[in-house]
Amino acid sequence: MRRVFALLFLASTLAALAPWGWPVLREAGRLVAGRDDPAVLADLDMRGLSSAALAHSITRALDADDPDLAASALQWGDA
């Protein structure tokens, strides 16, 4: 009887945690599936791009006197 309750507890715990764990597992699966294709990895990386992060990277590049890096970040944002 204890095994049945333990299995029910485990199943209910996994079911309760699934909404938080599934997106992470799905993203990890996409990364593993595209590990040999740079275009797929670039597309996955572009999903997480925000305008604030892009502005921050451009500002840091300009502060470091690296206009080429700032230009590449700007092109990255245009893609």
Backbone as a printed PyTorch tensor [residue, N CA C, xyz], in Angstrom:
tensor([[[  0.8220,  -1.1930,   0.0000],
         [  0.0000,   0.0000,   0.0000],
         [  0.8680,   1.2600,   0.0000]],

        [[  2.0100,   1.1790,   0.7030],
         [  2.8980,   2.3380,   0.7540],
         [  3.4770,   2.6390,  -0.6250]],

        [[  3.7310,   1.5950,  -1.4010],
         [  4.2640,   1.8010,  -2.7460],
         [  3.2450,   2.5080,  -3.6380]],

        [[  2.0010,   2.1410,  -3.4860],
         [  0.9530,   2.7690,  -4.2870],
         [  0.8710,   4.2490,  -3.9580]],

        [[  0.8870,   4.5920,  -2.6710],
         [  0.8300,   5.9920,  -2.2720],
         [  2.0830,   6.7430,  -2.7110]],

        [[  3.2280,   6.0810,  -2.6460],
         [  4.4660,   6.7200,  -3.0890],
         [  4.4190,   7.0040,  -4.5880]],

        [[  3.9130,   6.0620,  -5.3640],
         [  3.7970,   6.2730,  -6.8030],
         [  2.7710,   7.3530,  -7.1360]],

        [[  1.6620,   7.3690,  -6.4030],
         [  0.6680,   8.4230,  -6.6100],
         [  1.2340,   9.7920,  -6.2540]],

        [[  1.9950,   9.8460,  -5.1710],
         [  2.6290,  11.1010,  -4.7720],
         [  3.6220,  11.5620,  -5.8370]],

        [[  4.4240,  10.6350,  -6.3380],
         [  5.3960,  10.9650,  -7.3730],
         [  4.6990,  11.4410,  -8.6440]],

        [[  3.6570,  10.7480,  -9.0390],
         [  2.9280,  11.1260, -10.2510],
         [  2.2710,  12.4930, -10.1000]],

        [[  1.6880,  12.7620,  -8.9420],
         [  1.0420,  14.0610,  -8.7430],
         [  2.0690,  15.1880,  -8.6620]],

        [[  3.2280,  14.9030,  -8.0870],
         [  4.2840,  15.9140,  -8.0250],
         [  4.7920,  16.2420,  -9.4210]],

        [[  5.0250,  15.2200, -10.2270],
         [  5.4760,  15.4570, -11.5990],
         [  4.4160,  16.1980, -12.4130]],

        [[  3.1660,  15.8610, -12.2100],
         [  2.0890,  16.5520, -12.9220],
         [  1.9910,  18.0110, -12.4930]],

        [[  2.2350,  18.2790, -11.2210],
         [  2.1700,  19.6530, -10.7320],
         [  3.3420,  20.4910, -11.2380]],

        [[  4.4980,  19.8690, -11.4370],
         [  5.6840,  20.5950, -11.8910],
         [  5.7910,  20.6850, -13.4090]],

        [[  4.9770,  19.9630, -14.1290],
         [  5.0590,  19.9240, -15.5910],
         [  4.9110,  21.2970, -16.2510]],

        [[  4.0100,  22.1680, -15.8090],
         [  3.9020,  23.4730, -16.4790],
         [  5.1830,  24.3060, -16.4070]],

        [[  5.9840,  24.1120, -15.3910],
         [  7.2350,  24.8610, -15.2720],
         [  8.3820,  24.1510, -15.9790]],

        [[  8.3630,  22.8580, -15.9800],
         [  9.4680,  22.1020, -16.5510],
         [  9.3820,  21.8910, -18.0510]],

        [[  8.1770,  21.8480, -18.5980],
         [  8.0230,  21.5420, -20.0080],
         [  8.6840,  22.5670, -20.9270]],

        [[  8.5280,  23.8700, -20.7200],
         [  9.1970,  24.8200, -21.6220],
         [ 10.7180,  24.6890, -21.6100]],

        [[ 11.2730,  24.4090, -20.4570],
         [ 12.7240,  24.2430, -20.3600],
         [ 13.1660,  23.0040, -21.1240]],

        [[ 12.4360,  21.9150, -20.9580],
         [ 12.7710,  20.6840, -21.6770],
         [ 12.6020,  20.8450, -23.1870]],

        [[ 11.5810,  21.5650, -23.5960],
         [ 11.3510,  21.7870, -25.0220],
         [ 12.4930,  22.6050, -25.6310]],

        [[ 12.9170,  23.6550, -24.9360],
         [ 14.0230,  24.4790, -25.4270],
         [ 15.3260,  23.6900, -25.4570]],

        [[ 15.5550,  22.8810, -24.4500],
         [ 16.7600,  22.0420, -24.4310],
         [ 16.7430,  21.0530, -25.5930]],

        [[ 15.5980,  20.5030, -25.8820],
         [ 15.4870,  19.5870, -27.0170],
         [ 15.7740,  20.2730, -28.3370]],

        [[ 15.3160,  21.5070, -28.4810],
         [ 15.6020,  22.2570, -29.7080],
         [ 17.0910,  22.5520, -29.8400]],

        [[ 17.7320,  22.8890, -28.7310],
         [ 19.1700,  23.1500, -28.7720],
         [ 19.9540,  21.8990, -29.1400]],

        [[ 19.5680,  20.7740, -28.5730],
         [ 20.2630,  19.5240, -28.8830],
         [ 20.0180,  19.1310, -30.3400]],

        [[ 18.7980,  19.3010, -30.8160],
         [ 18.4840,  18.9250, -32.1950],
         [ 19.2130,  19.8100, -33.2050]],

        [[ 19.4540,  21.0670, -32.8630],
         [ 20.1030,  21.9810, -33.7950],
         [ 21.5660,  22.2160, -33.5250]],

        [[ 22.1840,  21.3860, -32.7260],
         [ 23.5690,  21.6360, -32.3230],
         [ 24.5590,  21.6150, -33.4790]],

        [[ 24.2360,  20.9620, -34.5840],
         [ 25.1390,  20.8960, -35.7270],
         [ 24.7740,  21.8800, -36.8360]],

        [[ 23.7370,  22.6650, -36.6280],
         [ 23.2850,  23.5970, -37.6590],
         [ 23.3540,  25.0270, -37.1220]],

        [[ 24.3360,  25.8170, -37.5510],
         [ 24.4700,  27.1810, -37.0330],
         [ 23.2490,  28.0560, -37.3000]],

        [[ 22.5580,  27.8310, -38.4060],
         [ 21.3790,  28.6410, -38.7090],
         [ 20.2700,  28.3950, -37.6900]],

        [[ 20.0860,  27.1510, -37.3050],
         [ 19.0640,  26.8230, -36.3010],
         [ 19.4370,  27.4400, -34.9580]],

        [[ 20.7070,  27.3430, -34.5930],
         [ 21.1480,  27.9330, -33.3270],
         [ 20.9890,  29.4500, -33.3390]],

        [[ 21.2690,  30.0870, -34.4750],
         [ 21.0900,  31.5360, -34.5730],
         [ 19.6190,  31.9060, -34.4390]],

        [[ 18.7440,  31.1290, -35.0650],
         [ 17.3060,  31.3950, -34.9430],
         [ 16.8340,  31.2440, -33.5030]],

        [[ 17.3330,  30.2250, -32.8180],
         [ 16.9610,  30.0340, -31.4180],
         [ 17.4890,  31.1780, -30.5600]],

        [[ 18.6730,  31.6650, -30.8820],
         [ 19.2480,  32.7710, -30.1250],
         [ 18.4810,  34.0640, -30.3740]],

        [[ 17.9710,  34.2480, -31.5780],
         [ 17.2280,  35.4660, -31.9100],
         [ 15.8970,  35.5380, -31.1680]],

        [[ 15.3600,  34.4030, -30.7690],
         [ 14.0910,  34.4200, -30.0290],
         [ 14.2250,  35.1500, -28.7060]],

        [[ 15.3810,  35.0190, -28.0810],
         [ 15.5940,  35.6450, -26.7840],
         [ 16.0770,  37.0770, -26.8660]],

        [[ 16.1580,  37.6160, -28.0790],
         [ 16.6690,  38.9690, -28.2620],
         [ 15.6040,  39.9860, -27.8770]],

        [[ 15.9810,  40.9120, -27.0360],
         [ 15.0700,  41.9950, -26.6780],
         [ 15.7160,  43.3130, -27.0760]],

        [[ 14.9100,  44.3150, -27.2440],
         [ 15.4480,  45.6160, -27.6340],
         [ 16.3360,  46.1940, -26.5420]],

        [[ 16.0120,  45.9140, -25.2900],
         [ 16.8440,  46.4140, -24.1930],
         [ 18.2190,  45.7540, -24.1950]],

        [[ 18.2590,  44.4460, -24.4300],
         [ 19.5450,  43.7470, -24.4790],
         [ 20.3660,  44.2050, -25.6730]],

        [[ 19.7110,  44.4400, -26.7830],
         [ 20.4080,  44.9140, -27.9690],
         [ 20.9600,  46.3210, -27.7530]],

        [[ 20.1660,  47.1950, -27.1650],
         [ 20.6420,  48.5520, -26.8750],
         [ 21.8050,  48.5230, -25.8970]],

        [[ 21.7390,  47.6370, -24.9310],
         [ 22.8280,  47.5110, -23.9560],
         [ 24.1140,  47.0510, -24.6310]],

        [[ 24.0140,  46.0770, -25.5280],
         [ 25.2250,  45.5870, -26.1930],
         [ 25.8040,  46.6410, -27.1330]],

        [[ 24.9660,  47.4180, -27.7980],
         [ 25.4600,  48.4940, -28.6580],
         [ 26.1390,  49.5670, -27.8230]],

        [[ 25.5320,  49.9220, -26.7040],
         [ 26.1230,  50.9290, -25.8210],
         [ 27.4640,  50.4660, -25.2820]],

        [[ 27.5430,  49.2170, -24.8740],
         [ 28.8220,  48.6910, -24.3650],
         [ 29.8840,  48.6800, -25.4520]],

        [[ 29.4910,  48.3450, -26.6730],
         [ 30.4620,  48.3400, -27.7740],
         [ 30.9590,  49.7450, -28.0710]],

        [[ 30.0590,  50.7190, -28.0460],
         [ 30.4780,  52.0990, -28.2930],
         [ 31.3190,  52.6410, -27.1480]],

        [[ 30.9970,  52.2620, -25.9230],
         [ 31.8100,  52.6810, -24.7760],
         [ 33.2170,  52.1000, -24.8450]],

        [[ 33.3430,  50.9300, -25.4530],
         [ 34.6520,  50.2800, -25.5860],
         [ 35.3700,  50.7330, -26.8620]],

        [[ 34.8550,  51.7670, -27.5200],
         [ 35.4240,  52.2850, -28.7710],
         [ 35.5710,  51.1890, -29.8220]],

        [[ 34.5230,  50.4160, -29.9930],
         [ 34.5180,  49.3460, -30.9890],
         [ 33.3050,  49.5310, -31.9050]],

        [[ 33.4270,  50.4370, -32.8830],
         [ 32.2670,  50.6930, -33.7490],
         [ 31.8920,  49.4960, -34.6170]],

        [[ 32.8630,  48.6320, -34.9420],
         [ 32.5390,  47.4470, -35.7460],
         [ 31.6210,  46.4970, -34.9810]],

        [[ 31.9070,  46.3420, -33.6920],
         [ 31.0520,  45.4840, -32.8680],
         [ 29.6600,  46.0890, -32.7230]],

        [[ 29.6000,  47.4110, -32.5660],
         [ 28.2980,  48.0770, -32.4700],
         [ 27.5150,  47.9150, -33.7710]],

        [[ 28.2140,  48.0160, -34.9030],
         [ 27.5460,  47.8500, -36.1970],
         [ 27.0410,  46.4220, -36.3740]],

        [[ 27.8310,  45.4520, -35.9160],
         [ 27.3730,  44.0630, -36.0450],
         [ 26.1780,  43.8010, -35.1380]],

        [[ 26.1580,  44.4150, -33.9580],
         [ 24.9980,  44.2690, -33.0770],
         [ 23.7720,  44.9170, -33.7010]],

        [[ 23.9880,  46.0320, -34.3790],
         [ 22.8780,  46.7030, -35.0530],
         [ 22.3440,  45.8440, -36.2020]],

        [[ 23.2370,  45.2130, -36.9470],
         [ 22.8050,  44.3070, -38.0160],
         [ 22.0810,  43.0990, -37.4410]],

        [[ 22.5390,  42.6420, -36.2920],
         [ 21.9070,  41.5080, -35.6290],
         [ 20.4710,  41.8500, -35.2610]],

        [[ 20.2620,  43.0880, -34.8230],
         [ 18.9200,  43.5220, -34.4650],
         [ 18.0160,  43.6980, -35.6700]],

        [[ 18.6070,  44.0320, -36.8180],
         [ 17.8080,  44.2040, -38.0310],
         [ 17.3690,  42.8770, -38.6320]],

        [[ 18.0430,  41.8070, -38.2610],
         [ 17.7330,  40.4900, -38.8480],
         [ 16.4190,  39.9430, -38.3670]]])
